[in-house]
Structure formats: C-alpha cells, structure tokens
C-alpha cells in the first residue's frame, strides 16, 4: 500500500497471502460503503468486485469470507461507537 501518516505509526502487519488479499481489497473498497439514515449498512459488492478486478486481486471463496469478516467487524465497531455516543448524549440531558 502507499505511504501515509497511519502507516508511519502503525505498520501493516505480516499477513498470509490470502489474508493480505482480503486486507488489500478491504482497504481499496473504502469508497464503496452504503450509508443510510442510521449510518453504514455494508459495502456495495459490485463496487468491491470492480476494485478487485481493476487492481488484479484474485477473490476466491476464502478471500471473500475474510473480506466479509473485516466488513462485519467495522460495522460492529461503528455500531458500538453510535451506542456510546447515544448514551453519552442521554446522560447530558
């Protein structure tokens, strides 16, 4: 991946080739989030497929399963952050 401020303080971990493909695809797909009134709902898989094709990433069943785990974890983190913000706002009332 390219060099950025994040990578200078948080180097990319050593990953197996399969996990690396899923991670790279996940990073390349960050512009493909579906967002609704209550936040992100998931990634647009047709856009993810285009990212994979354009960047030469071979996606098989196992790679896609790892990719979806990354997506699910991100959605879970965002949900937890929204809940924490909601509870903090309620406490201020």
N, CA, C and O atoms as CSV, one atom per row, in Angstrom:
chain,resi,resn,atom,element,x,y,z
A,1,UNK,N,N,0.859,-1.172,0.000
A,1,UNK,CA,C,0.000,0.000,0.000
A,1,UNK,C,C,0.904,1.234,0.000
A,1,UNK,O,O,2.121,1.122,0.149
A,2,UNK,N,N,0.309,2.385,-0.164
A,2,UNK,CA,C,1.068,3.631,-0.202
A,2,UNK,C,C,1.518,4.060,1.182
A,2,UNK,O,O,1.114,3.480,2.190
A,3,UNK,N,N,2.348,5.070,1.218
A,3,UNK,CA,C,2.836,5.577,2.495
A,3,UNK,C,C,1.908,6.679,2.987
A,3,UNK,O,O,1.575,7.600,2.242
A,4,UNK,N,N,1.499,6.580,4.231
A,4,UNK,CA,C,0.639,7.605,4.817
A,4,UNK,C,C,1.004,7.752,6.295
A,4,UNK,O,O,1.787,6.971,6.835
A,5,UNK,N,N,0.430,8.750,6.927
A,5,UNK,CA,C,0.729,9.012,8.339
A,5,UNK,C,C,0.408,7.796,9.203
A,5,UNK,O,O,1.163,7.482,10.122
A,6,UNK,N,N,-0.703,7.104,8.924
A,6,UNK,CA,C,-1.085,5.933,9.698
A,6,UNK,C,C,-0.012,4.862,9.619
A,6,UNK,O,O,0.365,4.280,10.637
A,7,UNK,N,N,0.486,4.597,8.409
A,7,UNK,CA,C,1.475,3.541,8.244
A,7,UNK,C,C,2.801,3.868,8.917
A,7,UNK,O,O,3.555,2.967,9.284
A,8,UNK,N,N,3.085,5.158,9.081
A,8,UNK,CA,C,4.329,5.533,9.751
A,8,UNK,C,C,4.286,5.186,11.233
A,8,UNK,O,O,5.326,4.906,11.831
A,9,UNK,N,N,3.096,5.199,11.836
A,9,UNK,CA,C,2.977,4.881,13.258
A,9,UNK,C,C,2.403,3.488,13.487
A,9,UNK,O,O,2.571,2.925,14.569
A,10,UNK,N,N,1.730,2.925,12.492
A,10,UNK,CA,C,1.117,1.599,12.610
A,10,UNK,C,C,1.459,0.793,11.362
A,10,UNK,O,O,0.676,0.776,10.412
A,11,UNK,N,N,2.598,0.134,11.344
A,11,UNK,CA,C,2.978,-0.613,10.142
A,11,UNK,C,C,1.987,-1.723,9.832
A,11,UNK,O,O,1.354,-2.271,10.735
A,12,UNK,N,N,1.857,-2.051,8.560
A,12,UNK,CA,C,0.984,-3.135,8.141
A,12,UNK,C,C,1.499,-4.443,8.735
A,12,UNK,O,O,2.684,-4.750,8.612
A,13,UNK,N,N,0.626,-5.214,9.376
A,13,UNK,CA,C,1.083,-6.466,9.984
A,13,UNK,C,C,1.465,-7.483,8.909
A,13,UNK,O,O,1.021,-7.382,7.765
A,14,UNK,N,N,2.285,-8.457,9.281
A,14,UNK,CA,C,2.606,-9.553,8.372
A,14,UNK,C,C,1.375,-10.431,8.254
A,14,UNK,O,O,0.842,-10.906,9.256
A,15,UNK,N,N,0.931,-10.642,7.035
A,15,UNK,CA,C,-0.273,-11.428,6.793
A,15,UNK,C,C,0.029,-12.549,5.812
A,15,UNK,O,O,0.944,-12.444,4.996
A,16,UNK,N,N,-0.747,-13.622,5.898
A,16,UNK,CA,C,-0.638,-14.676,4.900
A,16,UNK,C,C,-1.091,-14.103,3.559
A,16,UNK,O,O,-1.807,-13.103,3.537
A,17,UNK,N,N,-0.693,-14.709,2.447
A,17,UNK,CA,C,-1.131,-14.184,1.140
A,17,UNK,C,C,-2.651,-14.071,1.019
A,17,UNK,O,O,-3.154,-13.110,0.438
A,18,UNK,N,N,-3.375,-15.030,1.553
A,18,UNK,CA,C,-4.834,-14.993,1.492
A,18,UNK,C,C,-5.387,-13.825,2.299
A,18,UNK,O,O,-6.247,-13.084,1.824
A,19,UNK,N,N,-4.885,-13.666,3.528
A,19,UNK,CA,C,-5.339,-12.569,4.377
A,19,UNK,C,C,-4.909,-11.229,3.801
A,19,UNK,O,O,-5.644,-10.247,3.905
A,20,UNK,N,N,-3.730,-11.175,3.197
A,20,UNK,CA,C,-3.256,-9.940,2.597
A,20,UNK,C,C,-4.158,-9.513,1.446
A,20,UNK,O,O,-4.451,-8.327,1.299
A,21,UNK,N,N,-4.598,-10.457,0.635
A,21,UNK,CA,C,-5.503,-10.134,-0.470
A,21,UNK,C,C,-6.818,-9.562,0.065
A,21,UNK,O,O,-7.333,-8.583,-0.475
A,22,UNK,N,N,-7.358,-10.166,1.118
A,22,UNK,CA,C,-8.598,-9.674,1.719
A,22,UNK,C,C,-8.398,-8.281,2.307
A,22,UNK,O,O,-9.250,-7.408,2.144
A,23,UNK,N,N,-7.271,-8.071,2.991
A,23,UNK,CA,C,-6.979,-6.776,3.600
A,23,UNK,C,C,-6.813,-5.693,2.533
A,23,UNK,O,O,-7.367,-4.602,2.663
A,24,UNK,N,N,-6.058,-5.990,1.489
A,24,UNK,CA,C,-5.859,-5.006,0.416
A,24,UNK,C,C,-7.180,-4.651,-0.250
A,24,UNK,O,O,-7.450,-3.482,-0.524
A,25,UNK,N,N,-8.002,-5.663,-0.509
A,25,UNK,CA,C,-9.305,-5.393,-1.122
A,25,UNK,C,C,-10.169,-4.551,-0.194
A,25,UNK,O,O,-10.857,-3.637,-0.649
A,26,UNK,N,N,-10.142,-4.846,1.090
A,26,UNK,CA,C,-10.906,-4.067,2.065
A,26,UNK,C,C,-10.445,-2.613,2.052
A,26,UNK,O,O,-11.273,-1.701,2.039
A,27,UNK,N,N,-9.143,-2.392,2.056
A,27,UNK,CA,C,-8.609,-1.030,2.032
A,27,UNK,C,C,-9.002,-0.297,0.750
A,27,UNK,O,O,-9.350,0.883,0.793
A,28,UNK,N,N,-8.949,-0.980,-0.374
A,28,UNK,CA,C,-9.290,-0.366,-1.658
A,28,UNK,C,C,-10.784,-0.076,-1.795
A,28,UNK,O,O,-11.185,0.747,-2.617
A,29,UNK,N,N,-11.597,-0.742,-1.001
A,29,UNK,CA,C,-13.056,-0.644,-1.134
A,29,UNK,C,C,-13.696,0.378,-0.201
A,29,UNK,O,O,-14.921,0.398,-0.078
A,30,UNK,N,N,-12.927,1.210,0.447
A,30,UNK,CA,C,-13.473,2.128,1.438
A,30,UNK,C,C,-14.407,3.183,0.858
A,30,UNK,O,O,-15.141,3.824,1.610
A,31,UNK,N,N,-14.399,3.377,-0.446
A,31,UNK,CA,C,-15.339,4.323,-1.066
A,31,UNK,C,C,-16.649,3.635,-1.441
A,31,UNK,O,O,-17.514,4.260,-2.054
A,32,UNK,N,N,-16.808,2.376,-1.092
A,32,UNK,CA,C,-17.965,1.600,-1.536
A,32,UNK,C,C,-19.006,1.338,-0.436
A,32,UNK,O,O,-19.846,0.451,-0.584
A,33,UNK,N,N,-18.956,2.094,0.651
A,33,UNK,CA,C,-19.912,1.871,1.746
A,33,UNK,C,C,-21.294,2.389,1.381
A,33,UNK,O,O,-21.433,3.502,0.872
A,34,UNK,N,N,-22.324,1.576,1.644
A,34,UNK,CA,C,-23.712,2.028,1.595
A,34,UNK,C,C,-23.998,2.721,2.913
A,34,UNK,O,O,-23.730,2.169,3.980
A,35,UNK,N,N,-24.534,3.917,2.846
A,35,UNK,CA,C,-24.810,4.673,4.061
A,35,UNK,C,C,-26.276,5.099,4.056
A,35,UNK,O,O,-26.772,5.660,3.078
A,36,UNK,N,N,-26.959,4.821,5.168
A,36,UNK,CA,C,-28.350,5.200,5.315
A,36,UNK,C,C,-28.520,6.185,6.455
A,36,UNK,O,O,-27.545,6.759,6.941
A,37,UNK,N,N,-29.745,6.379,6.876
A,37,UNK,CA,C,-30.046,7.343,7.935
A,37,UNK,C,C,-29.371,6.987,9.266
A,37,UNK,O,O,-29.078,7.874,10.068
A,38,UNK,N,N,-29.129,5.714,9.497
A,38,UNK,CA,C,-28.504,5.317,10.769
A,38,UNK,C,C,-27.047,4.887,10.582
A,38,UNK,O,O,-26.499,4.164,11.414
A,39,UNK,N,N,-26.430,5.327,9.503
A,39,UNK,CA,C,-25.018,5.024,9.280
A,39,UNK,C,C,-24.803,3.985,8.198
A,39,UNK,O,O,-25.717,3.660,7.441
A,40,UNK,N,N,-23.595,3.471,8.135
A,40,UNK,CA,C,-23.230,2.490,7.117
A,40,UNK,C,C,-23.990,1.187,7.341
A,40,UNK,O,O,-24.211,0.768,8.477
A,41,UNK,N,N,-24.383,0.560,6.246
A,41,UNK,CA,C,-25.124,-0.701,6.315
A,41,UNK,C,C,-24.360,-1.858,5.693
A,41,UNK,O,O,-24.771,-3.010,5.831
A,42,UNK,N,N,-23.270,-1.579,5.018
A,42,UNK,CA,C,-22.474,-2.618,4.369
A,42,UNK,C,C,-21.821,-2.071,3.118
A,42,UNK,O,O,-22.079,-0.942,2.700
A,43,UNK,N,N,-20.983,-2.885,2.538
A,43,UNK,CA,C,-20.280,-2.481,1.323
A,43,UNK,C,C,-21.062,-2.883,0.076
A,43,UNK,O,O,-21.776,-3.886,0.075
A,44,UNK,N,N,-20.921,-2.103,-0.966
A,44,UNK,CA,C,-21.525,-2.407,-2.276
A,44,UNK,C,C,-20.627,-3.436,-2.956
A,44,UNK,O,O,-19.537,-3.097,-3.417
A,45,UNK,N,N,-21.071,-4.682,-3.023
A,45,UNK,CA,C,-20.215,-5.747,-3.531
A,45,UNK,C,C,-19.914,-5.608,-5.019
A,45,UNK,O,O,-18.878,-6.090,-5.478
A,46,UNK,N,N,-20.790,-4.965,-5.779
A,46,UNK,CA,C,-20.459,-4.746,-7.193
A,46,UNK,C,C,-19.283,-3.775,-7.320
A,46,UNK,O,O,-18.460,-3.915,-8.225
A,47,UNK,N,N,-19.202,-2.804,-6.429
A,47,UNK,CA,C,-18.065,-1.889,-6.413
A,47,UNK,C,C,-16.808,-2.576,-5.904
A,47,UNK,O,O,-15.710,-2.313,-6.396
A,48,UNK,N,N,-16.963,-3.449,-4.928
A,48,UNK,CA,C,-15.840,-4.222,-4.396
A,48,UNK,C,C,-15.276,-5.123,-5.494
A,48,UNK,O,O,-14.061,-5.238,-5.652
A,49,UNK,N,N,-16.170,-5.757,-6.246
A,49,UNK,CA,C,-15.728,-6.625,-7.342
A,49,UNK,C,C,-14.945,-5.823,-8.386
A,49,UNK,O,O,-13.934,-6.294,-8.907
A,50,UNK,N,N,-15.415,-4.621,-8.685
A,50,UNK,CA,C,-14.706,-3.764,-9.642
A,50,UNK,C,C,-13.326,-3.390,-9.104
A,50,UNK,O,O,-12.353,-3.383,-9.857
A,51,UNK,N,N,-13.232,-3.079,-7.814
A,51,UNK,CA,C,-11.930,-2.763,-7.195
A,51,UNK,C,C,-10.975,-3.942,-7.339
A,51,UNK,O,O,-9.810,-3.767,-7.697
A,52,UNK,N,N,-11.473,-5.138,-7.059
A,52,UNK,CA,C,-10.632,-6.337,-7.160
A,52,UNK,C,C,-10.141,-6.525,-8.583
A,52,UNK,O,O,-8.957,-6.775,-8.809
A,53,UNK,N,N,-11.039,-6.406,-9.531
A,53,UNK,CA,C,-10.685,-6.595,-10.943
A,53,UNK,C,C,-9.671,-5.553,-11.401
A,53,UNK,O,O,-8.683,-5.895,-12.051
A,54,UNK,N,N,-9.904,-4.289,-11.070
A,54,UNK,CA,C,-9.014,-3.213,-11.504
A,54,UNK,C,C,-7.622,-3.305,-10.884
A,54,UNK,O,O,-6.642,-2.860,-11.482
A,55,UNK,N,N,-7.538,-3.879,-9.690
A,55,UNK,CA,C,-6.251,-3.968,-9.001
A,55,UNK,C,C,-5.635,-5.363,-9.077
A,55,UNK,O,O,-4.614,-5.625,-8.442
A,56,UNK,N,N,-6.245,-6.249,-9.843
A,56,UNK,CA,C,-5.680,-7.580,-10.051
A,56,UNK,C,C,-5.681,-8.466,-8.820
A,56,UNK,O,O,-4.796,-9.305,-8.657
A,57,UNK,N,N,-6.666,-8.286,-7.954
A,57,UNK,CA,C,-6.763,-9.116,-6.749
A,57,UNK,C,C,-7.681,-10.293,-7.047
A,57,UNK,O,O,-8.850,-10.114,-7.387
A,58,UNK,N,N,-7.131,-11.509,-6.913
A,58,UNK,CA,C,-7.936,-12.708,-7.141
A,58,UNK,C,C,-8.797,-12.971,-5.915
A,58,UNK,O,O,-8.282,-13.143,-4.810
A,59,UNK,N,N,-10.098,-13.002,-6.112
A,59,UNK,CA,C,-11.021,-13.220,-4.997
A,59,UNK,C,C,-11.641,-14.604,-5.144
A,59,UNK,O,O,-12.362,-14.885,-6.101
A,60,UNK,N,N,-11.343,-15.457,-4.175
A,60,UNK,CA,C,-11.994,-16.764,-4.124
A,60,UNK,C,C,-12.894,-16.796,-2.890
A,60,UNK,O,O,-13.017,-15.794,-2.185
A,61,UNK,N,N,-13.505,-17.909,-2.633
A,61,UNK,CA,C,-14.450,-18.013,-1.520
A,61,UNK,C,C,-13.800,-17.681,-0.188
A,61,UNK,O,O,-14.396,-16.978,0.629
A,62,UNK,N,N,-12.592,-18.171,0.047
A,62,UNK,CA,C,-11.922,-17.929,1.333
A,62,UNK,C,C,-11.527,-16.465,1.486
A,62,UNK,O,O,-11.674,-15.887,2.563
A,63,UNK,N,N,-11.025,-15.867,0.411
A,63,UNK,CA,C,-10.661,-14.447,0.459
A,63,UNK,C,C,-11.894,-13.604,0.747
A,63,UNK,O,O,-11.846,-12.686,1.566
A,64,UNK,N,N,-13.000,-13.914,0.072
A,64,UNK,CA,C,-14.223,-13.143,0.267
A,64,UNK,C,C,-14.766,-13.326,1.680
A,64,UNK,O,O,-15.317,-12.388,2.257
A,65,UNK,N,N,-14.616,-14.519,2.239
A,65,UNK,CA,C,-15.057,-14.753,3.618
A,65,UNK,C,C,-14.254,-13.876,4.583
A,65,UNK,O,O,-14.830,-13.270,5.487
A,66,UNK,N,N,-12.946,-13.802,4.404
A,66,UNK,CA,C,-12.117,-12.932,5.249
A,66,UNK,C,C,-12.488,-11.466,5.049
A,66,UNK,O,O,-12.555,-10.700,6.010
A,67,UNK,N,N,-12.726,-11.086,3.813
A,67,UNK,CA,C,-13.143,-9.723,3.495
A,67,UNK,C,C,-14.435,-9.376,4.244
A,67,UNK,O,O,-14.551,-8.302,4.834
A,68,UNK,N,N,-15.395,-10.293,4.214
A,68,UNK,CA,C,-16.671,-10.047,4.893
A,68,UNK,C,C,-16.506,-9.975,6.406
A,68,UNK,O,O,-17.255,-9.261,7.074
A,69,UNK,N,N,-15.542,-10.701,6.953
A,69,UNK,CA,C,-15.267,-10.610,8.392
A,69,UNK,C,C,-14.763,-9.213,8.739
A,69,UNK,O,O,-15.149,-8.652,9.764
A,70,UNK,N,N,-13.904,-8.650,7.893
A,70,UNK,CA,C,-13.424,-7.281,8.109
A,70,UNK,C,C,-14.584,-6.293,8.043
A,70,UNK,O,O,-14.686,-5.384,8.867
A,71,UNK,N,N,-15.451,-6.479,7.060
A,71,UNK,CA,C,-16.624,-5.610,6.918
A,71,UNK,C,C,-17.513,-5.702,8.160
A,71,UNK,O,O,-17.942,-4.679,8.693
A,72,UNK,N,N,-17.787,-6.910,8.615
A,72,UNK,CA,C,-18.657,-7.107,9.781
A,72,UNK,C,C,-18.049,-6.488,11.032
A,72,UNK,O,O,-18.762,-5.895,11.841
A,73,UNK,N,N,-16.742,-6.622,11.193
A,73,UNK,CA,C,-16.084,-6.041,12.367
A,73,UNK,C,C,-16.183,-4.523,12.337
A,73,UNK,O,O,-16.456,-3.904,13.365
A,74,UNK,N,N,-15.964,-3.911,11.171
A,74,UNK,CA,C,-16.071,-2.450,11.045
A,74,UNK,C,C,-17.491,-2.000,11.369
A,74,UNK,O,O,-17.670,-1.017,12.089
A,75,UNK,N,N,-18.499,-2.691,10.858
A,75,UNK,CA,C,-19.893,-2.334,11.153
A,75,UNK,C,C,-20.170,-2.453,12.647
A,75,UNK,O,O,-20.868,-1.613,13.215
A,76,UNK,N,N,-19.631,-3.484,13.286
A,76,UNK,CA,C,-19.810,-3.679,14.719
A,76,UNK,C,C,-19.171,-2.533,15.507
A,76,UNK,O,O,-19.764,-2.024,16.458
A,77,UNK,N,N,-17.971,-2.133,15.111
A,77,UNK,CA,C,-17.293,-1.022,15.792
A,77,UNK,C,C,-18.092,0.256,15.642
A,77,UNK,O,O,-18.276,0.986,16.616
A,78,UNK,N,N,-18.573,0.541,14.436
A,78,UNK,CA,C,-19.380,1.755,14.229
A,78,UNK,C,C,-20.647,1.716,15.068
A,78,UNK,O,O,-21.054,2.739,15.617
A,79,UNK,N,N,-21.280,0.546,15.176
A,79,UNK,CA,C,-22.490,0.411,15.986
A,79,UNK,C,C,-22.176,0.708,17.460
A,79,UNK,O,O,-22.916,1.431,18.128
A,80,UNK,N,N,-21.091,0.149,17.947
A,80,UNK,CA,C,-20.694,0.393,19.341
A,80,UNK,C,C,-20.408,1.873,19.571
A,80,UNK,O,O,-20.778,2.415,20.612
A,81,UNK,N,N,-19.763,2.528,18.625
A,81,UNK,CA,C,-19.471,3.958,18.755
A,81,UNK,C,C,-20.756,4.787,18.772
A,81,UNK,O,O,-20.875,5.733,19.551
A,82,UNK,N,N,-21.722,4.432,17.910
A,82,UNK,CA,C,-23.012,5.154,17.900
A,82,UNK,C,C,-23.753,4.972,19.216
A,82,UNK,O,O,-24.326,5.920,19.753
A,83,UNK,N,N,-23.737,3.744,19.732
A,83,UNK,CA,C,-24.406,3.472,21.001
A,83,UNK,C,C,-23.759,4.245,22.141
A,83,UNK,O,O,-24.459,4.797,22.991
A,84,UNK,N,N,-22.434,4.290,22.167
A,84,UNK,CA,C,-21.730,5.030,23.216
A,84,UNK,C,C,-22.050,6.527,23.122
A,84,UNK,O,O,-22.246,7.189,24.142
A,85,UNK,N,N,-22.101,7.048,21.912
A,85,UNK,CA,C,-22.423,8.474,21.721
A,85,UNK,C,C,-23.857,8.747,22.142
A,85,UNK,O,O,-24.134,9.775,22.760
A,86,UNK,N,N,-24.780,7.833,21.814
A,86,UNK,CA,C,-26.178,7.995,22.201
A,86,UNK,C,C,-26.328,8.011,23.712
A,86,UNK,O,O,-27.038,8.854,24.262
A,87,UNK,N,N,-25.663,7.084,24.381
A,87,UNK,CA,C,-25.731,7.003,25.847
A,87,UNK,C,C,-25.107,8.226,26.495
A,87,UNK,O,O,-25.610,8.721,27.504
A,88,UNK,N,N,-24.015,8.716,25.922
A,88,UNK,CA,C,-23.384,9.940,26.464
A,88,UNK,C,C,-24.301,11.136,26.304
A,88,UNK,O,O,-24.371,11.984,27.194
A,89,UNK,N,N,-25.006,11.217,25.185
A,89,UNK,CA,C,-25.934,12.323,24.961
A,89,UNK,C,C,-27.106,12.244,25.936
A,89,UNK,O,O,-27.574,13.274,26.419
A,90,UNK,N,N,-27.588,11.027,26.232
A,90,UNK,CA,C,-28.677,10.855,27.187
A,90,UNK,C,C,-28.253,11.294,28.596
A,90,UNK,O,O,-29.049,11.883,29.327
A,91,UNK,N,N,-27.026,11.013,28.969
A,91,UNK,CA,C,-26.531,11.389,30.294
A,91,UNK,C,C,-26.451,12.900,30.444
A,91,UNK,O,O,-26.573,13.416,31.555
A,92,UNK,N,N,-26.252,13.606,29.364
A,92,UNK,CA,C,-26.125,15.066,29.406
A,92,UNK,C,C,-27.483,15.753,29.562
A,92,UNK,O,O,-27.546,16.936,29.897
A,93,UNK,N,N,-28.568,15.014,29.318
A,93,UNK,CA,C,-29.906,15.625,29.407
A,93,UNK,C,C,-30.291,15.914,30.832
A,93,UNK,O,O,-31.382,16.427,31.085
